[in-house]
Amino acid sequence: MYKILITDPISEKGIELLKREADFEVDNEPDISYEELLEVVENYHCIITRSRTPVTSELIERGKNLKVIGRAGVGVDNVDIESASMRGILVINTPGANTIGATELTIAHMINVIRNTHIAHNSMLEGRWDRKKFMGTELYGKTLGIIGLGNIGSQVAIRAKAFGMTVYAYDPYIPREKADRLGVRLFDNLYEMLKQVDILTIHAPLTHETRHMITRREFEIMKDGAVLINCARGGIVKDEDLIWALETGKLSGVGLDVFSIEPPPKEFIDKISRFPNVSLSPHIGANTYESQENVAVIVAQQVIKALRGQTVEYVVNAPFPDLSVLTLIKPHLDLAERIGRFLVQWAEEGIREVHIEVRGDIAQHFHPIASAVLMGILKETVDFPVNIINASYVARDRGIKVEELTSEESEDYKHYIKVVASGNGTERVVAGSVLEGHIMRIFQIDRYRVDVEPEGIMLVFENRDVPGVIGKIGSILGNAGVNIAGFRLGREKKGGIALGILNLDDPVPEEVLEELRKLPHIIFAKQVLI
């Protein structure tokens, strides 16, 4: 008999699913206090929470029989993942359950902005009849640009086409076949898409890659009078540049459900409310009865699978019941994840194929190491938790082809991990090893032999191997207040092409990167955050 405790309110449909299982005993205590929970948690095999209940290390320690923690929602900030993992407790969540709710809210903001419906409503309440004032535009015949063609972006595309819109998309991690099936033109270059759209809507996760993805530079590229909708994540659009775009008329309207700081500061609301055609909502994309039912049903289905030992798609953590195994392979898992994170930022195009090679005495642990590589790649591209258990499922869902090679034979190193990633005709290679049991090193980047510690802020650049290049880079960084912590160089031959890697104490501002790229003899320069 499995005992399940529900500690926060969830839809009855999810509770009914759990109660149908003959060997499940379900206690629904949505108002239980943390102190009460501490006293009874040892009696349960599973607890299901939302955001109200703090699942702390103390609670997990007292849950002697806990096997599963179910989070009815995406975020798991209230769960101590590390403590659960060390105890071998599965933590599961429900990404994608709010897809339709977020999709329809996006369309609602879009219509609000182009037809002024929210402003007209307020005008009526004030006793006015200003028909001539509320001249709008139509979605029909307009061009919609979508950043992020995942679950929500795809559903927005389907509905936009039903309105008679032309739909473009930018998502370097989505296979072109998916866009073709949706009847969407997929762009390889964001700026080329921005030039052509009347309305831009964002459906991407907030990552190192997407933070401040839309700034004044991007707004300047767009058509005068374009519309911006963001129901994805605050922080993707730079707040002060959004205000600039409204002030200058570059944007004719804005719809926002998300903000860089939530709730947004009064100063921001005061600034943005000065403009008439702005539609705001307090992060309510998932606030539909249907979405809440989906959350409850999905978490119930996942809990049933987890307790029965079946494959669970939405696992947040990596369970290591045997602590000695975790201790043994953890440095290699860390290296594998960092190689993945390096590759996804180093690659100029979205990664479509990954070849993972694990050699030497770590070959017996190939599968978790390979999953850690995928985890590093995917963490930069999705907005829900990815771990070594669900990484392969997520990669498959994203259309990434994975090839695997393992052998106990090794060449120069006792053991090593090598990853070749490719997409849209480009190929990137990174290989590394763990020395003395804990020292992580990358020894190959593309065709260059290097010796790099994969940590922190890294500036990676290709240059012609001539005197003075490093000095000029150092001067520019110094003038910008960026301190160099270390430098490594790899080259094929003297006077040829070299690869330089600088470990930095501070991130390089975009304008400084542009200045570096304009230097004579610099072929390519990119900042990588590990």
TADAHU-V309094 format. One record per residue. N is the residue number from 1. RES is the residue in one small letter. PSI is psi in radians with two decimals (NA if undefined). BURIAL is # if it has 9 or more other C-alpha atoms within 8 Angstrom, else .. D_LAST is the distance of its C-alpha to the last C-alpha in whole Angstrom. Layout:
n=N res=RES psi=PSI burial=BURIAL d_last=D_LAST
n=N res=RES psi=PSI burial=BURIAL d_last=D_LAST
This chain:
n=1 res=m psi=2.20 burial=. d_last=45
n=2 res=y psi=2.29 burial=# d_last=41
n=3 res=k psi=2.24 burial=# d_last=41
n=4 res=i psi=2.33 burial=# d_last=39
n=5 res=l psi=2.16 burial=# d_last=39
n=6 res=i psi=2.04 burial=# d_last=38
n=7 res=t psi=-0.08 burial=# d_last=37
n=8 res=d psi=2.79 burial=# d_last=36
n=9 res=p psi=2.26 burial=. d_last=38
n=10 res=i psi=2.89 burial=# d_last=37
n=11 res=s psi=2.54 burial=# d_last=40
n=12 res=e psi=-0.47 burial=. d_last=43
n=13 res=k psi=-0.66 burial=# d_last=42
n=14 res=g psi=-0.71 burial=# d_last=39
n=15 res=i psi=-0.71 burial=# d_last=41
n=16 res=e psi=-0.71 burial=. d_last=44
n=17 res=l psi=-0.76 burial=# d_last=42
n=18 res=l psi=-0.71 burial=# d_last=41
n=19 res=k psi=-0.33 burial=# d_last=45
n=20 res=r psi=-0.37 burial=. d_last=46
n=21 res=e psi=2.15 burial=. d_last=45
n=22 res=a psi=-0.55 burial=. d_last=47
n=23 res=d psi=0.36 burial=. d_last=46
n=24 res=f psi=2.34 burial=# d_last=43
n=25 res=e psi=2.07 burial=# d_last=45
n=26 res=v psi=2.16 burial=# d_last=43
n=27 res=d psi=2.12 burial=. d_last=43
n=28 res=n psi=1.82 burial=. d_last=42
n=29 res=e psi=1.24 burial=# d_last=42
n=30 res=p psi=-0.23 burial=. d_last=40
n=31 res=d psi=0.23 burial=. d_last=41
n=32 res=i psi=2.41 burial=# d_last=40
n=33 res=s psi=2.81 burial=. d_last=39
n=34 res=y psi=-0.71 burial=. d_last=36
n=35 res=e psi=-0.72 burial=. d_last=39
n=36 res=e psi=-0.69 burial=. d_last=41
n=37 res=l psi=-0.70 burial=# d_last=38
n=38 res=l psi=-0.61 burial=# d_last=37
n=39 res=e psi=-0.49 burial=. d_last=41
n=40 res=v psi=-0.19 burial=. d_last=41
n=41 res=v psi=-0.48 burial=# d_last=38
n=42 res=e psi=-0.23 burial=# d_last=39
n=43 res=n psi=-0.08 burial=# d_last=41
n=44 res=y psi=2.59 burial=# d_last=39
n=45 res=h psi=-0.36 burial=# d_last=37
n=46 res=c psi=2.44 burial=# d_last=35
n=47 res=i psi=2.50 burial=# d_last=34
n=48 res=i psi=2.18 burial=# d_last=33
n=49 res=t psi=2.99 burial=# d_last=32
n=50 res=r psi=-2.32 burial=# d_last=31
n=51 res=s psi=-0.24 burial=# d_last=29
n=52 res=r psi=-0.68 burial=. d_last=32
n=53 res=t psi=2.10 burial=# d_last=32
n=54 res=p psi=2.06 burial=. d_last=29
n=55 res=v psi=1.54 burial=# d_last=28
n=56 res=t psi=2.99 burial=# d_last=28
n=57 res=s psi=-0.63 burial=# d_last=27
n=58 res=e psi=-0.77 burial=. d_last=31
n=59 res=l psi=-0.75 burial=# d_last=32
n=60 res=i psi=-0.70 burial=# d_last=30
n=61 res=e psi=-0.66 burial=. d_last=32
n=62 res=r psi=-0.36 burial=# d_last=35
n=63 res=g psi=1.25 burial=# d_last=35
n=64 res=k psi=-0.49 burial=. d_last=36
n=65 res=n psi=0.08 burial=. d_last=37
n=66 res=l psi=2.30 burial=# d_last=34
n=67 res=k psi=-0.50 burial=# d_last=32
n=68 res=v psi=2.39 burial=# d_last=31
n=69 res=i psi=2.06 burial=# d_last=29
n=70 res=g psi=2.17 burial=# d_last=30
n=71 res=r psi=1.93 burial=# d_last=28
n=72 res=a psi=1.42 burial=# d_last=30
n=73 res=g psi=-3.09 burial=# d_last=28
n=74 res=v psi=-0.90 burial=# d_last=24
n=75 res=g psi=2.50 burial=. d_last=22
n=76 res=v psi=0.55 burial=# d_last=22
n=77 res=d psi=-0.41 burial=. d_last=22
n=78 res=n psi=0.08 burial=# d_last=25
n=79 res=v psi=2.28 burial=. d_last=24
n=80 res=d psi=1.61 burial=# d_last=23
n=81 res=i psi=-0.75 burial=# d_last=21
n=82 res=e psi=-0.77 burial=. d_last=20
n=83 res=s psi=-0.72 burial=# d_last=24
n=84 res=a psi=-0.73 burial=# d_last=25
n=85 res=s psi=-0.76 burial=# d_last=23
n=86 res=m psi=-0.46 burial=# d_last=24
n=87 res=r psi=-0.02 burial=# d_last=27
n=88 res=g psi=0.44 burial=# d_last=27
n=89 res=i psi=2.23 burial=# d_last=28
n=90 res=l psi=2.33 burial=# d_last=26
n=91 res=v psi=2.12 burial=# d_last=25
n=92 res=i psi=2.69 burial=# d_last=26
n=93 res=n psi=-2.93 burial=# d_last=26
n=94 res=t psi=1.13 burial=# d_last=27
n=95 res=p psi=2.56 burial=# d_last=25
n=96 res=g psi=-0.14 burial=. d_last=27
n=97 res=a psi=-0.39 burial=# d_last=30
n=98 res=n psi=0.33 burial=# d_last=30
n=99 res=t psi=-0.90 burial=# d_last=30
n=100 res=i psi=-0.68 burial=# d_last=34
n=101 res=g psi=-0.82 burial=# d_last=34
n=102 res=a psi=-0.63 burial=# d_last=31
n=103 res=t psi=-0.86 burial=# d_last=32
n=104 res=e psi=-0.57 burial=# d_last=36
n=105 res=l psi=-0.65 burial=# d_last=35
n=106 res=t psi=-0.83 burial=# d_last=33
n=107 res=i psi=-0.68 burial=# d_last=36
n=108 res=a psi=-0.80 burial=. d_last=38
n=109 res=h psi=-0.66 burial=# d_last=36
n=110 res=m psi=-0.81 burial=# d_last=37
n=111 res=i psi=-0.71 burial=# d_last=40
n=112 res=n psi=-0.86 burial=# d_last=41
n=113 res=v psi=-0.77 burial=# d_last=39
n=114 res=i psi=-0.38 burial=# d_last=41
n=115 res=r psi=0.01 burial=# d_last=45
n=116 res=n psi=0.49 burial=# d_last=44
n=117 res=t psi=-0.66 burial=# d_last=45
n=118 res=h psi=-0.63 burial=# d_last=44
n=119 res=i psi=-0.71 burial=# d_last=46
n=120 res=a psi=-0.68 burial=# d_last=49
n=121 res=h psi=-0.86 burial=. d_last=49
n=122 res=n psi=-0.64 burial=. d_last=49
n=123 res=s psi=-0.72 burial=# d_last=51
n=124 res=m psi=-0.72 burial=# d_last=54
n=125 res=l psi=-0.46 burial=. d_last=53
n=126 res=e psi=0.10 burial=. d_last=54
n=127 res=g psi=0.25 burial=. d_last=57
n=128 res=r psi=2.74 burial=. d_last=57
n=129 res=w psi=1.30 burial=. d_last=57
n=130 res=d psi=1.13 burial=. d_last=55
n=131 res=r psi=-0.75 burial=. d_last=55
n=132 res=k psi=-0.44 burial=. d_last=55
n=133 res=k psi=-0.50 burial=. d_last=52
n=134 res=f psi=0.96 burial=# d_last=50
n=135 res=m psi=2.17 burial=. d_last=50
n=136 res=g psi=-2.95 burial=. d_last=47
n=137 res=t psi=2.98 burial=. d_last=45
n=138 res=e psi=2.62 burial=. d_last=45
n=139 res=l psi=-0.58 burial=# d_last=42
n=140 res=y psi=2.24 burial=. d_last=44
n=141 res=g psi=-0.11 burial=. d_last=43
n=142 res=k psi=2.82 burial=# d_last=40
n=143 res=t psi=2.15 burial=# d_last=37
n=144 res=l psi=2.28 burial=# d_last=34
n=145 res=g psi=2.27 burial=# d_last=30
n=146 res=i psi=2.15 burial=# d_last=28
n=147 res=i psi=1.93 burial=# d_last=24
n=148 res=g psi=1.74 burial=# d_last=23
n=149 res=l psi=0.78 burial=# d_last=25
n=150 res=g psi=-2.58 burial=# d_last=25
n=151 res=n psi=-0.92 burial=. d_last=27
n=152 res=i psi=-0.78 burial=# d_last=28
n=153 res=g psi=-0.67 burial=# d_last=28
n=154 res=s psi=-0.74 burial=# d_last=30
n=155 res=q psi=-0.62 burial=# d_last=33
n=156 res=v psi=-0.73 burial=# d_last=33
n=157 res=a psi=-0.78 burial=# d_last=33
n=158 res=i psi=-0.78 burial=# d_last=36
n=159 res=r psi=-0.62 burial=. d_last=38
n=160 res=a psi=-0.67 burial=# d_last=37
n=161 res=k psi=-0.58 burial=# d_last=39
n=162 res=a psi=-0.46 burial=. d_last=42
n=163 res=f psi=-0.06 burial=. d_last=42
n=164 res=g psi=0.42 burial=# d_last=43
n=165 res=m psi=2.67 burial=# d_last=40
n=166 res=t psi=2.28 burial=# d_last=38
n=167 res=v psi=2.17 burial=# d_last=34
n=168 res=y psi=2.78 burial=# d_last=32
n=169 res=a psi=2.63 burial=# d_last=28
n=170 res=y psi=2.07 burial=# d_last=24
n=171 res=d psi=1.75 burial=# d_last=22
n=172 res=p psi=-0.06 burial=. d_last=20
n=173 res=y psi=0.20 burial=# d_last=19
n=174 res=i psi=2.30 burial=# d_last=23
n=175 res=p psi=2.52 burial=# d_last=26
n=176 res=r psi=-0.50 burial=. d_last=28
n=177 res=e psi=-0.65 burial=. d_last=31
n=178 res=k psi=-0.77 burial=. d_last=30
n=179 res=a psi=-0.71 burial=# d_last=31
n=180 res=d psi=-0.72 burial=# d_last=34
n=181 res=r psi=-0.58 burial=. d_last=35
n=182 res=l psi=-0.15 burial=# d_last=35
n=183 res=g psi=0.59 burial=. d_last=36
n=184 res=v psi=2.38 burial=# d_last=33
n=185 res=r psi=2.08 burial=# d_last=32
n=186 res=l psi=2.19 burial=# d_last=29
n=187 res=f psi=2.46 burial=# d_last=27
n=188 res=d psi=-0.39 burial=. d_last=25
n=189 res=n psi=2.12 burial=. d_last=24
n=190 res=l psi=-0.76 burial=. d_last=24
n=191 res=y psi=-0.61 burial=. d_last=26
n=192 res=e psi=-0.63 burial=. d_last=29
n=193 res=m psi=-0.75 burial=# d_last=29
n=194 res=l psi=-0.57 burial=# d_last=29
n=195 res=k psi=-0.41 burial=# d_last=32
n=196 res=q psi=-0.08 burial=# d_last=34
n=197 res=v psi=2.57 burial=# d_last=34
n=198 res=d psi=-0.61 burial=# d_last=36
n=199 res=i psi=2.35 burial=# d_last=34
n=200 res=l psi=2.24 burial=# d_last=30
n=201 res=t psi=2.48 burial=# d_last=29
n=202 res=i psi=2.28 burial=# d_last=25
n=203 res=h psi=0.88 burial=# d_last=24
n=204 res=a psi=2.72 burial=# d_last=20
n=205 res=p psi=2.81 burial=# d_last=18
n=206 res=l psi=1.92 burial=# d_last=16
n=207 res=t psi=3.14 burial=# d_last=12
n=208 res=h psi=-0.61 burial=. d_last=10
n=209 res=e psi=-0.60 burial=. d_last=12
n=210 res=t psi=-0.21 burial=# d_last=15
n=211 res=r psi=2.25 burial=# d_last=15
n=212 res=h psi=0.69 burial=# d_last=18
n=213 res=m psi=-0.56 burial=# d_last=19
n=214 res=i psi=1.94 burial=# d_last=22
n=215 res=t psi=-3.00 burial=# d_last=23
n=216 res=r psi=-0.67 burial=# d_last=27
n=217 res=r psi=-0.78 burial=. d_last=26
n=218 res=e psi=-0.69 burial=# d_last=26
n=219 res=f psi=-0.68 burial=# d_last=29
n=220 res=e psi=-0.50 burial=. d_last=31
n=221 res=i psi=-0.52 burial=# d_last=30
n=222 res=m psi=2.86 burial=# d_last=32
n=223 res=k psi=2.60 burial=# d_last=36
n=224 res=d psi=2.35 burial=. d_last=38
n=225 res=g psi=0.27 burial=# d_last=38
n=226 res=a psi=2.95 burial=# d_last=35
n=227 res=v psi=2.45 burial=# d_last=34
n=228 res=l psi=2.31 burial=# d_last=31
n=229 res=i psi=2.26 burial=# d_last=30
n=230 res=n psi=1.83 burial=# d_last=27
n=231 res=c psi=0.44 burial=# d_last=28
n=232 res=a psi=-1.40 burial=# d_last=24
n=233 res=r psi=2.36 burial=# d_last=22
n=234 res=g psi=2.62 burial=# d_last=22
n=235 res=g psi=-0.36 burial=# d_last=20
n=236 res=i psi=-0.63 burial=# d_last=20
n=237 res=v psi=2.31 burial=# d_last=23
n=238 res=k psi=2.11 burial=# d_last=23
n=239 res=d psi=-0.88 burial=. d_last=26
n=240 res=e psi=-0.52 burial=. d_last=27
n=241 res=d psi=-0.51 burial=# d_last=27
n=242 res=l psi=-0.76 burial=# d_last=29
n=243 res=i psi=-0.72 burial=# d_last=32
n=244 res=w psi=-0.74 burial=# d_last=32
n=245 res=a psi=-0.61 burial=# d_last=32
n=246 res=l psi=-0.71 burial=# d_last=35
n=247 res=e psi=-0.69 burial=. d_last=37
n=248 res=t psi=-0.14 burial=. d_last=37
n=249 res=g psi=0.08 burial=# d_last=38
n=250 res=k psi=-0.67 burial=# d_last=35
n=251 res=l psi=2.35 burial=# d_last=35
n=252 res=s psi=-0.25 burial=# d_last=38
n=253 res=g psi=2.74 burial=# d_last=37
n=254 res=v psi=2.41 burial=# d_last=34
n=255 res=g psi=2.17 burial=# d_last=33
n=256 res=l psi=2.30 burial=# d_last=31
n=257 res=d psi=-0.18 burial=# d_last=30
n=258 res=v psi=2.70 burial=# d_last=27
n=259 res=f psi=2.70 burial=# d_last=26
n=260 res=s psi=-0.70 burial=# d_last=23
n=261 res=i psi=2.27 burial=. d_last=24
n=262 res=e psi=2.25 burial=. d_last=27
n=263 res=p psi=2.66 burial=. d_last=29
n=264 res=p psi=2.57 burial=# d_last=29
n=265 res=p psi=2.63 burial=. d_last=31
n=266 res=k psi=-0.59 burial=. d_last=34
n=267 res=e psi=-0.70 burial=. d_last=34
n=268 res=f psi=-0.78 burial=. d_last=32
n=269 res=i psi=-0.71 burial=# d_last=34
n=270 res=d psi=-0.71 burial=. d_last=37
n=271 res=k psi=-0.83 burial=. d_last=35
n=272 res=i psi=-0.42 burial=# d_last=35
n=273 res=s psi=-0.15 burial=. d_last=38
n=274 res=r psi=-0.34 burial=. d_last=40
n=275 res=f psi=2.35 burial=. d_last=40
n=276 res=p psi=-0.65 burial=. d_last=42
n=277 res=n psi=1.11 burial=# d_last=40
n=278 res=v psi=2.25 burial=# d_last=37
n=279 res=s psi=2.08 burial=# d_last=37
n=280 res=l psi=2.58 burial=. d_last=35
n=281 res=s psi=2.66 burial=. d_last=34
n=282 res=p psi=1.12 burial=. d_last=32
n=283 res=h psi=1.08 burial=. d_last=30
n=284 res=i psi=0.36 burial=. d_last=32
n=285 res=g psi=-0.62 burial=# d_last=31
n=286 res=a psi=0.01 burial=# d_last=32
n=287 res=n psi=1.16 burial=. d_last=35
n=288 res=t psi=2.67 burial=. d_last=37
n=289 res=y psi=-0.67 burial=. d_last=40
n=290 res=e psi=-0.75 burial=. d_last=39
n=291 res=s psi=-0.72 burial=# d_last=35
n=292 res=q psi=-0.61 burial=# d_last=36
n=293 res=e psi=-0.74 burial=# d_last=38
n=294 res=n psi=-0.75 burial=# d_last=35
n=295 res=v psi=-0.83 burial=# d_last=33
n=296 res=a psi=-0.74 burial=# d_last=35
n=297 res=v psi=-0.78 burial=# d_last=36
n=298 res=i psi=-0.74 burial=# d_last=33
n=299 res=v psi=-0.64 burial=# d_last=32
n=300 res=a psi=-0.79 burial=# d_last=36
n=301 res=q psi=-0.72 burial=# d_last=35
n=302 res=q psi=-0.66 burial=# d_last=32
n=303 res=v psi=-0.75 burial=# d_last=33
n=304 res=i psi=-0.82 burial=# d_last=36
n=305 res=k psi=-0.77 burial=# d_last=34
n=306 res=a psi=-0.79 burial=# d_last=32
n=307 res=l psi=-0.41 burial=# d_last=35
n=308 res=r psi=0.04 burial=. d_last=37
n=309 res=g psi=0.34 burial=. d_last=34
n=310 res=q psi=2.96 burial=. d_last=34
n=311 res=t psi=2.26 burial=. d_last=30
n=312 res=v psi=2.20 burial=# d_last=29
n=313 res=e psi=-0.57 burial=. d_last=26
n=314 res=y psi=1.16 burial=# d_last=25
n=315 res=v psi=2.26 burial=# d_last=23
n=316 res=v psi=-0.58 burial=# d_last=21
n=317 res=n psi=3.05 burial=# d_last=20
n=318 res=a psi=1.93 burial=# d_last=20
n=319 res=p psi=2.25 burial=# d_last=23
n=320 res=f psi=1.45 burial=# d_last=24
n=321 res=p psi=-0.54 burial=. d_last=28
n=322 res=d psi=1.83 burial=. d_last=28
n=323 res=l psi=-0.53 burial=. d_last=26
n=324 res=s psi=-0.62 burial=. d_last=26
n=325 res=v psi=-0.75 burial=. d_last=25
n=326 res=l psi=-0.80 burial=# d_last=22
n=327 res=t psi=-0.65 burial=. d_last=22
n=328 res=l psi=-0.79 burial=. d_last=22
n=329 res=i psi=-0.08 burial=# d_last=19
n=330 res=k psi=-0.80 burial=. d_last=17
n=331 res=p psi=-0.61 burial=# d_last=15
n=332 res=h psi=-0.63 burial=# d_last=15
n=333 res=l psi=-0.73 burial=# d_last=14
n=334 res=d psi=-0.78 burial=# d_last=11
n=335 res=l psi=-0.79 burial=# d_last=10
n=336 res=a psi=-0.77 burial=# d_last=12
n=337 res=e psi=-0.70 burial=# d_last=9
n=338 res=r psi=-0.60 burial=# d_last=6
n=339 res=i psi=-0.77 burial=# d_last=9
n=340 res=g psi=-0.76 burial=# d_last=10
n=341 res=r psi=-0.67 burial=# d_last=6
n=342 res=f psi=-0.84 burial=# d_last=7
n=343 res=l psi=-0.77 burial=# d_last=10
n=344 res=v psi=-0.47 burial=# d_last=11
n=345 res=q psi=-0.56 burial=# d_last=9
n=346 res=w psi=-0.61 burial=# d_last=11
n=347 res=a psi=2.39 burial=# d_last=14
n=348 res=e psi=-0.47 burial=. d_last=17
n=349 res=e psi=2.89 burial=# d_last=19
n=350 res=g psi=2.48 burial=# d_last=18
n=351 res=i psi=2.16 burial=# d_last=18
n=352 res=r psi=-0.49 burial=# d_last=21
n=353 res=e psi=2.48 burial=# d_last=21
n=354 res=v psi=2.16 burial=# d_last=19
n=355 res=h psi=2.04 burial=# d_last=21
n=356 res=i psi=2.19 burial=# d_last=19
n=357 res=e psi=2.16 burial=# d_last=21
n=358 res=v psi=2.12 burial=# d_last=21
n=359 res=r psi=2.72 burial=# d_last=23
n=360 res=g psi=-2.75 burial=# d_last=25
n=361 res=d psi=0.01 burial=. d_last=26
n=362 res=i psi=0.05 burial=# d_last=23
n=363 res=a psi=-0.52 burial=# d_last=24
n=364 res=q psi=-0.32 burial=. d_last=26
n=365 res=h psi=0.52 burial=. d_last=23
n=366 res=f psi=-0.84 burial=# d_last=22
n=367 res=h psi=-0.83 burial=. d_last=22
n=368 res=p psi=-0.58 burial=# d_last=20
n=369 res=i psi=-0.77 burial=# d_last=17
n=370 res=a psi=-0.70 burial=# d_last=18
n=371 res=s psi=-0.61 burial=# d_last=17
n=372 res=a psi=-0.63 burial=# d_last=14
n=373 res=v psi=-0.86 burial=# d_last=13
n=374 res=l psi=-0.66 burial=# d_last=15
n=375 res=m psi=-0.77 burial=# d_last=13
n=376 res=g psi=-0.69 burial=# d_last=10
n=377 res=i psi=-0.81 burial=# d_last=11
n=378 res=l psi=-0.49 burial=# d_last=14
n=379 res=k psi=-0.45 burial=# d_last=12
n=380 res=e psi=-0.07 burial=# d_last=11
n=381 res=t psi=-0.19 burial=# d_last=14
n=382 res=v psi=2.83 burial=# d_last=17
n=383 res=d psi=0.45 burial=# d_last=18
n=384 res=f psi=2.80 burial=. d_last=19
n=385 res=p psi=2.34 burial=. d_last=17
n=386 res=v psi=2.40 burial=# d_last=16
n=387 res=n psi=-3.11 burial=# d_last=17
n=388 res=i psi=-0.19 burial=# d_last=18
n=389 res=i psi=-0.82 burial=# d_last=21
n=390 res=n psi=-0.03 burial=# d_last=21
n=391 res=a psi=-0.74 burial=# d_last=18
n=392 res=s psi=-0.62 burial=# d_last=21
n=393 res=y psi=-0.77 burial=. d_last=23
n=394 res=v psi=-0.73 burial=# d_last=21
n=395 res=a psi=-0.76 burial=# d_last=20
n=396 res=r psi=-0.73 burial=# d_last=24
n=397 res=d psi=-0.55 burial=. d_last=25
n=398 res=r psi=0.03 burial=# d_last=22
n=399 res=g psi=0.38 burial=# d_last=24
n=400 res=i psi=2.15 burial=# d_last=22
n=401 res=k psi=2.27 burial=# d_last=24
n=402 res=v psi=2.19 burial=. d_last=22
n=403 res=e psi=2.46 burial=. d_last=24
n=404 res=e psi=2.47 burial=. d_last=24
n=405 res=l psi=2.26 burial=. d_last=25
n=406 res=t psi=2.48 burial=# d_last=25
n=407 res=s psi=2.49 burial=# d_last=28
n=408 res=e psi=-0.16 burial=# d_last=28
n=409 res=e psi=2.45 burial=. d_last=29
n=410 res=s psi=2.83 burial=# d_last=26
n=411 res=e psi=-1.58 burial=. d_last=27
n=412 res=d psi=-0.43 burial=. d_last=25
n=413 res=y psi=2.72 burial=. d_last=23
n=414 res=k psi=-0.63 burial=. d_last=24
n=415 res=h psi=2.69 burial=# d_last=22
n=416 res=y psi=2.84 burial=# d_last=19
n=417 res=i psi=2.22 burial=# d_last=17
n=418 res=k psi=2.31 burial=# d_last=17
n=419 res=v psi=2.26 burial=# d_last=16
n=420 res=v psi=2.07 burial=# d_last=18
n=421 res=a psi=2.41 burial=# d_last=17
n=422 res=s psi=2.72 burial=# d_last=20
n=423 res=g psi=2.30 burial=# d_last=21
n=424 res=n psi=0.71 burial=. d_last=24
n=425 res=g psi=-0.16 burial=. d_last=25
n=426 res=t psi=2.68 burial=# d_last=22
n=427 res=e psi=2.32 burial=# d_last=20
n=428 res=r psi=2.53 burial=# d_last=17
n=429 res=v psi=2.32 burial=# d_last=16
n=430 res=v psi=2.33 burial=# d_last=14
n=431 res=a psi=2.57 burial=# d_last=15
n=432 res=g psi=2.99 burial=# d_last=14
n=433 res=s psi=2.83 burial=# d_last=16
n=434 res=v psi=2.10 burial=# d_last=16
n=435 res=l psi=2.48 burial=. d_last=19
n=436 res=e psi=0.49 burial=. d_last=21
n=437 res=g psi=-0.24 burial=. d_last=20
n=438 res=h psi=-0.16 burial=. d_last=17
n=439 res=i psi=1.97 burial=. d_last=15
n=440 res=m psi=2.34 burial=# d_last=13
n=441 res=r psi=2.41 burial=# d_last=13
n=442 res=i psi=2.16 burial=# d_last=12
n=443 res=f psi=-0.08 burial=# d_last=16
n=444 res=q psi=2.29 burial=# d_last=16
n=445 res=i psi=2.02 burial=# d_last=15
n=446 res=d psi=-2.16 burial=. d_last=18
n=447 res=r psi=0.13 burial=. d_last=21
n=448 res=y psi=2.43 burial=# d_last=20
n=449 res=r psi=2.22 burial=# d_last=20
n=450 res=v psi=3.11 burial=# d_last=17
n=451 res=d psi=1.59 burial=# d_last=16
n=452 res=v psi=2.37 burial=# d_last=12
n=453 res=e psi=2.04 burial=. d_last=10
n=454 res=p psi=1.40 burial=# d_last=7
n=455 res=e psi=2.50 burial=. d_last=5
n=456 res=g psi=-2.53 burial=# d_last=5
n=457 res=i psi=2.19 burial=# d_last=6
n=458 res=m psi=2.34 burial=# d_last=8
n=459 res=l psi=2.03 burial=# d_last=11
n=460 res=v psi=2.27 burial=# d_last=12
n=461 res=f psi=2.57 burial=# d_last=16
n=462 res=e psi=2.45 burial=# d_last=19
n=463 res=n psi=2.78 burial=# d_last=22
n=464 res=r psi=2.36 burial=# d_last=26
n=465 res=d psi=1.37 burial=# d_last=26
n=466 res=v psi=2.76 burial=. d_last=29
n=467 res=p psi=2.55 burial=. d_last=29
n=468 res=g psi=-0.21 burial=. d_last=28
n=469 res=v psi=-0.85 burial=# d_last=25
n=470 res=i psi=-0.67 burial=. d_last=22
n=471 res=g psi=-0.72 burial=. d_last=25
n=472 res=k psi=-0.70 burial=. d_last=25
n=473 res=i psi=-0.79 burial=# d_last=21
n=474 res=g psi=-0.68 burial=# d_last=21
n=475 res=s psi=-0.77 burial=. d_last=24
n=476 res=i psi=-0.78 burial=# d_last=23
n=477 res=l psi=-0.71 burial=# d_last=19
n=478 res=g psi=-0.75 burial=# d_last=22
n=479 res=n psi=-0.47 burial=. d_last=24
n=480 res=a psi=0.01 burial=. d_last=21
n=481 res=g psi=0.39 burial=. d_last=21
n=482 res=v psi=2.09 burial=# d_last=17
n=483 res=n psi=2.38 burial=# d_last=17
n=484 res=i psi=2.14 burial=# d_last=16
n=485 res=a psi=-0.38 burial=. d_last=15
n=486 res=g psi=2.79 burial=. d_last=15
n=487 res=f psi=2.35 burial=# d_last=16
n=488 res=r psi=2.59 burial=# d_last=16
n=489 res=l psi=2.40 burial=# d_last=19
n=490 res=g psi=2.43 burial=# d_last=20
n=491 res=r psi=2.69 burial=# d_last=23
n=492 res=e psi=-0.73 burial=# d_last=26
n=493 res=k psi=2.77 burial=. d_last=28
n=494 res=k psi=2.28 burial=. d_last=30
n=495 res=g psi=0.04 burial=. d_last=30
n=496 res=g psi=-2.36 burial=# d_last=28
n=497 res=i psi=2.36 burial=# d_last=25
n=498 res=a psi=2.73 burial=# d_last=22
n=499 res=l psi=2.14 burial=# d_last=18
n=500 res=g psi=2.48 burial=# d_last=17
n=501 res=i psi=2.10 burial=# d_last=13
n=502 res=l psi=2.21 burial=# d_last=13
n=503 res=n psi=2.21 burial=# d_last=11
n=504 res=l psi=2.68 burial=# d_last=11
n=505 res=d psi=-0.36 burial=# d_last=12
n=506 res=d psi=2.63 burial=. d_last=13
n=507 res=p psi=2.65 burial=. d_last=12
n=508 res=v psi=2.12 burial=# d_last=14
n=509 res=p psi=2.64 burial=. d_last=17
n=510 res=e psi=-0.68 burial=. d_last=18
n=511 res=e psi=-0.52 burial=. d_last=21
n=512 res=v psi=-0.68 burial=# d_last=20
n=513 res=l psi=-0.74 burial=# d_last=18
n=514 res=e psi=-0.67 burial=. d_last=21
n=515 res=e psi=-0.71 burial=# d_last=23
n=516 res=l psi=-0.70 burial=# d_last=21
n=517 res=r psi=-0.40 burial=# d_last=21
n=518 res=k psi=-0.11 burial=. d_last=25
n=519 res=l psi=2.51 burial=. d_last=25
n=520 res=p psi=2.45 burial=. d_last=28
n=521 res=h psi=-0.09 burial=# d_last=26
n=522 res=i psi=2.16 burial=# d_last=23
n=523 res=i psi=-0.68 burial=# d_last=23
n=524 res=f psi=2.45 burial=. d_last=19
n=525 res=a psi=2.35 burial=# d_last=16
n=526 res=k psi=2.50 burial=# d_last=13
n=527 res=q psi=2.33 burial=# d_last=10
n=528 res=v psi=2.28 burial=# d_last=6
n=529 res=l psi=2.11 burial=# d_last=4
n=530 res=i psi=NA burial=# d_last=0
